[in-house]
C-alpha cells in the first residue's frame, strides 16, 4: 500500500558468485531490510541450506518506497524456489514470516488484495477464508514456509455471508436485524425521527438544531442502524478501511460512522500529512455517516472545504510529488445549538446577545447549508410516544428497493434527472420557487427529498403531500 493506493511490487532474486551475503535493493524501509534476518531464520529452521553465493533481491519499481512486511513471503519464495521450475508470476504473494517459518497476516493484506489486479492469491491461512469472500479470486492459504518444499496449490472454499439479505435485480444486499441502539429509546420528537427516517432512507445530508438535551445526538447516533442494506462491494470497501485501522474484519453489513471532534485539523478531516498522504475522517466514513456535532465550532476552513466532497462525492489531495483522489460517498449529519449558550429555544434564559448569535450562525455559510438536504429545529417535547428502529427499517427497505431499481440513492441522483411528479405538486413547487427565491440547487434538493418521501409511502409519483413535507424541511434564510 502506498498512500492508500495499491501499487504492484515485483520481487526479483538472483544468486551470484561472490562472498556469501544477502542484499535487498529497491528503496526498502527498515522493516523490509529486517526481513533478511526473519527469512534466514525461517528457512534455516526448516532445514533449508543456503548456497555459498551472494543473494541479491530487487524490489521493482526501484523508485517506489517499500515499507510493508508482506514482502517477507515473496522474497523467501524467490530464494527457496530459485532452482525449481515453478512459475508463480500469476499469483499475488503476501505474508509476514515468523522465525519458525510460520506465515502471518498483516493489517494491510486485505486492502492490498482488494486494490490489486490479481485473481490468484497466496497468503497466510489465517486470513485466507476472509479473502475468499472477495468475488472472482482464488485464495491459497499456507501456515508455514515448509509447505512450499512440496508445493501443492489448493484454493480455499469461500463461506457465504450469514446475514439477512434482500435480492433486487438479481443482486444481494445484506443488512442487520439487530439494533445496538434503538429509536424506541427516544421519547417524543416524532417529527425529528421522521426527518431521520427520510435522511436514512435516501442517504440525505441532515442538520438538527436545538437546545442541549433535546436529543439531537441521540437521534443521529441511531440513524446508522437504519441505513439501507449494503452490497458485497460496499461491505468489502468498509472492511478494507477496518483492516487499515487494525480493527477486526467481520464482514458485518454495518455502515461506517465517524464522529471527529470539532478541534480536528483540516488534514485530520480530509487527509494529507507531511510524511505520505493519509486518508482523513471523510474517507473513513465512505458509504456511511460523517457526523459533525457542534457544527459551528469546527474550523471555518474545514467547513468550507466540505463543499466539493458533498457536491461531487470525491476529494483530491494535492502535494508537490503526489496527487491522490478518494471517493467520499457519505451521509453528512450535523447538529448545532441555536446560540452559543444553547438556551435560545428552551425554557431557560438565553445569555447571548444578538451580535453573538449572529456571529455564531454566520460561521456556517449559505453554500454549505445549500448542500444539506434536511434541516429541522428541535424543541423540548413532553410527548412520550415511541417508534422502534425495526418499524422504521421496514420502511427504509421499501424505499431502498425503489431506489436500487432507479440506479441511485435519491440523495445522489444526477443533475438533470427527470422526476415523475403530479401536476398539482409541480404547481406548488413552482410557487415556492418564486415566493422563496429558491435556486436551481435548492429546487433539485427539494425534489430529491420529496422523492424519498414518496418512496417511503410507496407512491408511484411525487404528490402534493410529499412536496409540502419536503418544503417544510428546508432551512429558511
C-alpha positions as CSV (number, residue, x, y, z in Angstrom):
1,X,0.0,0.0,0.0
2,X,1.3,3.5,-0.9
3,X,-0.9,6.4,0.3
4,X,-3.9,4.1,0.5
5,X,-3.4,3.1,-3.2
6,X,-2.2,-0.4,-4.1
7,X,1.0,-0.4,-6.1
8,X,2.4,-3.5,-7.6
9,X,5.9,-4.6,-6.5
10,X,7.8,-7.3,-8.4
11,X,10.3,-9.3,-6.4
12,X,13.4,-10.4,-8.4
13,X,16.1,-12.7,-6.9
14,X,19.4,-13.8,-8.2
15,X,22.4,-15.8,-6.9
16,X,25.8,-14.6,-8.0
17,X,29.4,-15.9,-7.4
18,X,30.8,-13.7,-4.7
19,X,31.3,-13.7,-1.0
20,X,28.2,-15.1,0.7
21,X,25.7,-12.4,1.6
22,X,22.1,-11.2,1.4
23,X,21.2,-7.8,0.0
24,X,17.8,-6.1,-0.7
25,X,17.7,-3.2,-3.1
26,X,14.9,-1.0,-4.3
27,X,14.2,1.7,-1.7
28,X,13.3,-0.8,1.1
29,X,12.5,0.6,4.5
30,X,14.0,-0.6,7.8
31,X,11.1,-3.0,8.3
32,X,11.7,-4.6,4.9
33,X,15.5,-4.7,5.4
34,X,15.0,-6.5,8.6
35,X,13.2,-9.2,6.7
36,X,16.6,-10.6,5.8
37,X,17.0,-11.9,9.3
38,X,13.5,-13.2,9.5
39,X,13.8,-15.0,6.2
40,X,17.2,-16.5,7.1
41,X,15.9,-17.9,10.5
42,X,12.6,-19.2,8.9
43,X,14.4,-21.1,6.1
44,X,17.3,-22.4,8.3
45,X,14.8,-23.6,11.0
46,X,13.1,-25.6,8.2
47,X,16.3,-27.3,7.0
48,X,17.0,-25.1,4.0
49,X,20.6,-24.9,3.1
50,X,21.8,-21.5,1.8
51,X,24.2,-21.9,-1.1
52,X,27.7,-20.3,-0.8
53,X,26.7,-17.5,-3.1
54,X,25.6,-13.8,-2.8
55,X,21.8,-13.4,-2.8
56,X,20.5,-10.1,-4.3
57,X,16.8,-9.2,-4.1
58,X,15.5,-6.4,-6.2
59,X,12.1,-4.8,-5.4
60,X,10.8,-3.2,-8.6
61,X,9.9,-0.4,-9.3
62,X,13.1,0.8,-7.6
63,X,11.9,4.4,-7.1
64,X,8.8,3.4,-5.0
65,X,9.3,3.3,-1.2
66,X,8.6,-0.2,0.2
67,X,7.6,-0.4,3.8
68,X,5.3,-3.5,4.3
69,X,6.4,-6.7,5.9
70,X,4.1,-8.6,3.5
71,X,7.1,-8.8,1.2
72,X,8.7,-11.4,3.6
73,X,6.9,-14.3,1.9
74,X,7.6,-13.4,-1.8
75,X,11.3,-12.8,-1.0
76,X,11.6,-16.1,0.8
77,X,9.9,-18.0,-2.0
78,X,12.3,-16.3,-4.5
79,X,15.2,-17.8,-2.6
80,X,13.5,-21.2,-1.8
81,X,12.3,-21.8,-5.4
82,X,15.3,-20.3,-7.2
83,X,16.4,-23.6,-8.9
84,X,12.9,-25.1,-9.3
85,X,10.8,-24.8,-12.4
86,X,7.8,-23.2,-10.8
87,X,6.0,-20.2,-12.3
88,X,4.2,-18.0,-9.8
89,X,4.0,-14.9,-12.0
90,X,0.2,-15.1,-12.0
91,X,0.0,-15.1,-8.2
92,X,-0.1,-12.2,-5.7
93,X,2.0,-13.4,-2.8
94,X,1.6,-11.7,0.6
95,X,2.7,-12.6,4.2
96,X,5.0,-11.9,7.0
97,X,7.3,-14.6,8.3
98,X,7.9,-15.7,11.8
99,X,11.3,-17.1,12.9
100,X,9.9,-20.6,12.9
101,X,8.7,-20.2,9.3
102,X,5.1,-19.5,10.2
103,X,3.2,-17.3,7.8
104,X,1.4,-14.4,9.4
105,X,-1.3,-12.0,8.3
106,X,-0.8,-8.2,8.5
107,X,-3.4,-5.4,8.6
108,X,-2.8,-4.3,5.1
109,X,-3.2,-7.6,3.3
110,X,-7.0,-7.3,2.8
111,X,-6.6,-3.8,1.4
112,X,-3.8,-4.8,-1.0
113,X,-5.9,-7.7,-2.4
114,X,-8.9,-5.5,-2.9
115,X,-6.9,-3.0,-4.8
116,X,-4.8,-5.4,-6.9
117,X,-5.5,-6.8,-10.4
118,X,-4.5,-10.4,-9.5
119,X,-7.1,-13.2,-9.4
120,X,-4.9,-15.7,-7.6
121,X,-3.6,-15.0,-4.1
122,X,-1.0,-16.9,-1.9
123,X,-1.1,-15.8,1.7
124,X,-1.4,-16.7,5.4
125,X,-4.1,-19.4,6.1
126,X,-5.4,-17.3,9.0
127,X,-6.8,-14.7,6.6
128,X,-7.4,-16.9,3.5
129,X,-11.1,-17.6,4.3
130,X,-11.9,-14.0,4.7
131,X,-10.2,-13.1,1.5
132,X,-12.1,-15.9,-0.3
133,X,-15.3,-13.9,0.1
134,X,-13.9,-11.4,-2.4
135,X,-15.6,-12.2,-5.8
136,X,-13.7,-13.6,-8.7
137,X,-10.5,-14.5,-7.0
138,X,-8.8,-17.8,-5.8
139,X,-7.1,-17.8,-2.5
140,X,-4.4,-20.3,-1.4
141,X,-3.7,-20.4,2.3
142,X,-0.4,-21.7,3.9
143,X,0.6,-22.0,7.6
144,X,4.3,-22.4,7.3
145,X,7.1,-21.9,4.7
146,X,7.9,-25.6,4.9
147,X,4.7,-26.3,2.9
148,X,6.4,-24.8,-0.2
149,X,9.1,-27.5,-0.2
150,X,6.4,-29.8,-1.7
151,X,4.2,-27.2,-3.2
152,X,0.5,-28.2,-3.7
153,X,-1.9,-25.4,-4.5
154,X,-5.5,-26.0,-3.3
155,X,-7.8,-23.0,-3.2
156,X,-9.8,-22.2,-0.1
157,X,-13.5,-22.6,-0.4
158,X,-15.3,-19.4,0.4
159,X,-18.0,-19.3,3.1
160,X,-21.2,-17.4,2.4
161,X,-22.3,-14.3,4.4
162,X,-24.7,-15.4,7.0
163,X,-26.6,-12.1,7.3
164,X,-30.1,-11.4,6.2
165,X,-30.4,-10.0,2.7
166,X,-32.9,-8.9,0.1
167,X,-32.4,-9.5,-3.6
168,X,-33.0,-6.7,-6.2
169,X,-32.2,-7.1,-9.9
170,X,-30.5,-10.5,-9.1
171,X,-28.1,-8.9,-6.7
172,X,-28.0,-9.4,-2.9
173,X,-28.0,-6.6,-0.4
174,X,-27.2,-7.5,3.2
175,X,-28.4,-6.0,6.5
176,X,-28.5,-6.5,10.2
177,X,-31.8,-7.1,12.0
178,X,-30.3,-6.2,15.4
179,X,-30.1,-2.6,16.6
180,X,-27.4,-1.8,19.2
181,X,-29.1,1.5,19.9
182,X,-32.8,1.8,19.2
183,X,-35.1,4.7,18.3
184,X,-37.6,3.3,20.8
185,X,-35.3,4.9,23.5
186,X,-36.1,8.4,22.1
187,X,-39.3,9.6,23.7
188,X,-41.4,12.0,21.7
189,X,-39.6,14.1,19.0
190,X,-41.8,12.4,16.3
191,X,-41.0,15.0,13.6
192,X,-37.3,14.8,14.2
193,X,-37.5,11.0,14.0
194,X,-39.4,11.4,10.7
195,X,-36.6,13.6,9.4
196,X,-34.1,11.0,10.5
197,X,-36.0,8.3,8.7
198,X,-36.0,10.3,5.4
199,X,-32.3,11.0,5.8
200,X,-31.5,7.3,6.3
201,X,-33.8,6.1,3.5
202,X,-32.4,8.4,0.8
203,X,-28.9,9.0,2.3
204,X,-29.7,12.7,2.6
205,X,-27.4,15.1,4.5
206,X,-29.1,16.3,7.7
207,X,-28.8,19.2,10.2
208,X,-30.6,19.2,13.5
209,X,-30.7,22.4,15.6
210,X,-31.9,22.6,19.2
211,X,-31.0,23.3,22.8
212,X,-28.8,20.9,24.8
213,X,-30.6,17.7,25.9
214,X,-33.4,17.7,23.3
215,X,-32.0,14.5,21.6
216,X,-30.0,15.7,18.6
217,X,-27.0,13.5,19.0
218,X,-29.2,10.6,20.3
219,X,-31.2,10.6,17.1
220,X,-28.2,10.9,14.7
221,X,-26.4,8.1,16.5
222,X,-29.3,5.8,15.8
223,X,-29.5,6.7,12.1
224,X,-26.6,4.4,11.4
225,X,-28.6,1.3,12.3
226,X,-31.4,2.1,9.9
227,X,-29.3,2.9,6.9
228,X,-30.0,1.0,3.7
229,X,-28.7,-2.6,3.1
230,X,-25.1,-3.0,1.7
231,X,-23.9,-4.7,-1.4
232,X,-21.0,-7.1,-1.1
233,X,-18.8,-4.5,-2.8
234,X,-19.7,-1.9,-0.1
235,X,-19.1,-4.4,2.7
236,X,-15.6,-5.1,1.3
237,X,-14.8,-1.4,1.0
238,X,-15.8,-0.9,4.6
239,X,-13.7,-3.9,5.7
240,X,-10.8,-2.5,3.8
241,X,-10.9,0.6,6.0
242,X,-11.4,-1.6,9.1
243,X,-8.3,-3.6,8.2
244,X,-6.1,-0.5,7.7
245,X,-7.2,0.8,11.1
246,X,-6.3,-2.5,12.8
247,X,-10.0,-3.5,13.5
248,X,-11.4,-7.0,13.2
249,X,-12.6,-8.0,9.7
250,X,-16.0,-9.3,10.4
251,X,-17.9,-8.6,7.1
252,X,-20.8,-7.2,9.2
253,X,-23.2,-5.2,6.9
254,X,-23.0,-2.1,9.1
255,X,-22.1,1.2,7.5
256,X,-19.3,3.4,8.9
257,X,-19.9,6.1,11.5
258,X,-17.3,8.7,12.1
259,X,-17.6,11.5,14.7
260,X,-14.5,13.7,14.7
261,X,-14.1,16.3,17.5
262,X,-14.6,20.0,16.5
263,X,-11.0,20.7,17.2
264,X,-9.8,18.3,14.4
265,X,-7.5,19.8,11.9
266,X,-8.1,20.1,8.1
267,X,-5.6,17.2,7.5
268,X,-7.4,15.0,10.0
269,X,-10.8,15.5,8.3
270,X,-9.7,15.5,4.6
271,X,-6.4,13.7,4.7
272,X,-2.9,14.7,3.9
273,X,0.2,14.9,6.1
274,X,3.9,15.6,5.7
275,X,5.1,12.0,5.6
276,X,3.0,10.5,2.9
277,X,-0.6,11.3,2.1
278,X,-3.0,9.7,4.6
279,X,-6.8,9.5,4.3
280,X,-8.9,11.5,6.7
281,X,-12.2,11.1,8.6
282,X,-14.3,11.9,5.5
283,X,-12.8,9.0,3.5
284,X,-13.0,6.7,6.5
285,X,-16.8,7.4,6.5
286,X,-17.2,6.3,2.9
287,X,-20.6,4.6,2.4
288,X,-21.6,5.7,5.9
289,X,-22.1,8.7,8.1
290,X,-19.8,11.6,8.9
291,X,-21.2,13.3,12.0
292,X,-20.2,16.8,13.0
293,X,-21.5,17.6,16.4
294,X,-21.4,21.3,17.5
295,X,-21.1,22.2,13.8
296,X,-20.3,26.0,14.2
297,X,-17.3,25.2,16.4
298,X,-15.5,23.4,13.6
299,X,-12.7,25.3,11.9
300,X,-14.0,27.7,9.2
301,X,-11.6,26.2,6.7
302,X,-12.8,22.7,7.4
303,X,-16.4,23.7,6.9
304,X,-15.8,25.5,3.6
305,X,-13.8,22.6,2.2
306,X,-16.7,20.3,2.8
307,X,-18.5,21.8,-0.2
308,X,-16.8,19.9,-3.0
309,X,-17.0,16.4,-1.3
310,X,-20.7,16.9,-0.6
311,X,-21.4,18.1,-4.1
312,X,-19.1,15.9,-6.2
313,X,-18.6,12.8,-4.0
314,X,-14.9,12.9,-4.2
315,X,-11.9,14.6,-2.7
316,X,-8.5,15.4,-4.3
317,X,-5.4,15.8,-2.1
318,X,-2.6,17.5,-3.9
319,X,1.0,17.6,-2.9
320,X,4.2,18.6,-4.8
321,X,5.1,15.0,-5.6
322,X,1.8,13.3,-5.3
323,X,-1.9,13.7,-6.1
324,X,-4.5,11.2,-4.6
325,X,-8.2,11.2,-5.4
326,X,-10.6,9.4,-3.0
327,X,-14.3,8.6,-3.3
328,X,-16.4,10.0,-0.5
329,X,-20.0,8.7,-0.8
330,X,-21.2,9.8,2.6
331,X,-24.3,10.9,4.5
332,X,-23.2,14.1,6.2
333,X,-25.0,14.5,9.6
334,X,-24.6,17.6,11.8
335,X,-26.0,19.1,15.0
336,X,-25.8,22.5,16.5
337,X,-27.2,24.7,19.3
338,X,-29.5,27.7,18.4
339,X,-27.0,30.0,20.1
340,X,-23.6,29.9,21.9
341,X,-25.2,29.3,25.3
342,X,-27.7,26.8,23.8
343,X,-30.8,28.2,25.7
344,X,-32.4,30.3,22.9
345,X,-35.2,27.7,22.2
346,X,-35.5,26.3,25.7
347,X,-37.4,27.5,28.8
348,X,-34.1,28.6,30.3
349,X,-32.9,32.2,29.9
350,X,-30.6,32.8,27.0
351,X,-27.4,34.8,28.0
352,X,-26.4,35.6,24.4
353,X,-26.6,39.0,22.7
354,X,-28.0,39.4,19.2
355,X,-24.5,40.0,17.9
356,X,-23.1,36.8,19.5
357,X,-26.0,34.8,18.0
358,X,-25.4,36.3,14.6
359,X,-21.7,35.6,14.7
360,X,-22.4,32.0,15.8
361,X,-24.7,31.2,13.0
362,X,-22.7,33.1,10.4
363,X,-19.9,30.5,10.9
364,X,-21.9,28.2,8.6
365,X,-22.0,29.7,5.1
366,X,-25.0,29.6,2.8
367,X,-23.2,27.5,0.2
368,X,-22.6,24.8,2.8
369,X,-26.2,25.0,4.1
370,X,-27.4,24.7,0.4
371,X,-25.7,21.2,0.3
372,X,-27.7,19.9,3.3
373,X,-30.9,18.4,2.2
374,X,-32.8,18.2,5.6
375,X,-32.9,20.8,8.3
376,X,-35.1,20.6,11.4
377,X,-35.3,22.8,14.5
378,X,-36.0,20.7,17.6
379,X,-37.6,21.9,20.8
380,X,-38.3,20.4,24.2
381,X,-41.0,17.8,23.9
382,X,-43.2,16.3,26.7
383,X,-44.6,13.6,24.4
384,X,-43.6,10.0,25.4
385,X,-44.6,8.2,22.3
386,X,-42.0,6.0,20.6
387,X,-41.3,4.1,17.4
388,X,-38.8,1.3,17.2
389,X,-35.8,1.1,14.8
390,X,-37.3,-2.2,13.4
391,X,-40.5,-0.4,12.4
392,X,-38.6,2.4,10.8
393,X,-36.3,0.0,9.0
394,X,-39.2,-1.8,7.3
395,X,-40.0,1.5,5.6
396,X,-36.3,2.0,4.6
397,X,-36.3,-1.4,2.9
398,X,-39.4,-0.4,0.8
399,X,-37.7,2.8,-0.3
400,X,-34.4,1.0,-0.9
401,X,-35.8,-1.4,-3.4
402,X,-37.3,1.5,-5.4
403,X,-34.0,3.4,-5.4
404,X,-32.0,0.4,-6.5
405,X,-34.3,-0.1,-9.4
406,X,-33.8,3.5,-10.2
407,X,-30.0,3.1,-10.1
408,X,-29.2,5.7,-7.4
409,X,-29.9,6.7,-3.8
410,X,-32.2,9.7,-4.0
411,X,-29.6,12.0,-2.5
412,X,-27.1,11.0,-5.2
413,X,-29.5,11.4,-8.2
414,X,-27.6,13.0,-11.1
415,X,-28.4,16.5,-12.3
416,X,-31.0,16.6,-15.0
417,X,-32.8,13.5,-13.6
418,X,-36.5,13.6,-14.7
419,X,-38.8,13.2,-11.7
420,X,-42.2,11.7,-12.0
421,X,-44.3,14.4,-10.3
422,X,-48.1,15.1,-10.3
423,X,-49.4,18.3,-11.8
424,X,-50.6,19.9,-8.6
425,X,-47.4,19.1,-6.8
426,X,-45.4,20.8,-9.6
427,X,-47.6,23.9,-9.3
428,X,-46.9,24.1,-5.5
429,X,-43.2,23.8,-6.1
430,X,-43.2,26.5,-8.8
431,X,-45.0,28.9,-6.4
432,X,-42.4,28.1,-3.7
433,X,-39.5,28.8,-6.1
434,X,-41.0,32.3,-6.8
435,X,-42.0,33.1,-3.2
436,X,-38.8,31.9,-1.5
437,X,-36.5,32.8,-4.4
438,X,-35.1,29.2,-4.5
439,X,-32.0,28.4,-6.6
440,X,-31.8,25.6,-9.0
441,X,-29.8,23.6,-6.5
442,X,-32.5,24.2,-3.8
443,X,-35.2,23.1,-6.2
444,X,-33.4,19.9,-7.1
445,X,-32.7,19.3,-3.4
446,X,-36.4,19.6,-2.5
447,X,-37.3,17.2,-5.4
448,X,-34.8,14.6,-4.1
449,X,-36.2,14.8,-0.6
450,X,-39.8,14.6,-2.0
451,X,-38.8,11.5,-4.0
452,X,-37.6,9.8,-0.8
453,X,-40.9,10.7,1.0
454,X,-42.8,9.3,-2.0
455,X,-40.7,6.1,-1.8
456,X,-41.3,5.7,1.9
457,X,-45.0,5.9,1.4
458,X,-44.9,3.7,-1.7
459,X,-46.2,6.3,-4.0
460,X,-45.6,5.9,-7.8
461,X,-45.1,9.7,-8.3
462,X,-44.2,12.7,-6.2
463,X,-47.5,14.1,-5.0
464,X,-48.7,17.2,-3.2
465,X,-48.2,15.8,0.2
466,X,-44.6,14.8,-0.5
467,X,-43.7,18.2,-1.9
468,X,-45.2,20.1,1.1
469,X,-43.4,17.9,3.6
470,X,-40.1,18.4,1.7
471,X,-40.5,22.1,1.7
472,X,-41.1,22.0,5.4
473,X,-37.6,20.6,5.9
474,X,-35.6,23.3,4.1
475,X,-33.6,25.9,6.1
476,X,-35.3,29.2,5.9
477,X,-32.9,32.2,5.4
